[in-house]
Amino acid sequence: MLPAKESGSECHTFSSVTTLTEATELFDEILKTGKSLRVKVTGQSMAPSIDTGDIVIIKALPPAGLKTGDLIFYRHESGHLVLHRLIRKIRRNEKLLFSTCGDRLPSPDTLVPAENILGRVVSVKKTGKGFWREMQGFPWQIINPVVGYWQLLRSMFYRLISLSKR
């Protein structure tokens, strides 16, 4: 994912960013200042909610304030940047962990520690559409939690099926 460049906007790609680590640090630094981050999405794991080429606006939010169904932007343990849906918060040994899943994926990702969360998606601009979807407004404040809980149930179902095949 790279910061998007749109005509007439003040958003530019960062050609001086050469590594994923540098990009992650830059994104984290921008978000910690209270500014939002505009990112052009790559990948299909969130389709049809978010497709390759869609643009998202991400803002920092304390991890404790995240809710089931929120679309979160985080640093995966591999170092890659990921945008997936939060399906569950877990407290384990005094540590807050997050279970996430791409809308198109059958099973959840590895648990994400709170310190890896960079922010939450607040708006989505679909490719070819002239308007933004405000994710905290109607109807998305209802749709996102429903999809989040559906993802959780679906991932539990897939896990039960895989266990029964052993």
Secondary structure by P-SEA (a helix, b strand, c coil): cccccccccccccccccccaaaaaaaaaaaaaacbbbbbbbccccccccccccbbbbbbbccccccccccbbbbbccccbbbbbbbccccccccbbbbbbbcccccccccccccccccccccbbbccccccccccccaaaaaaaaaaaaaaaaaaaaaaaaaaaac
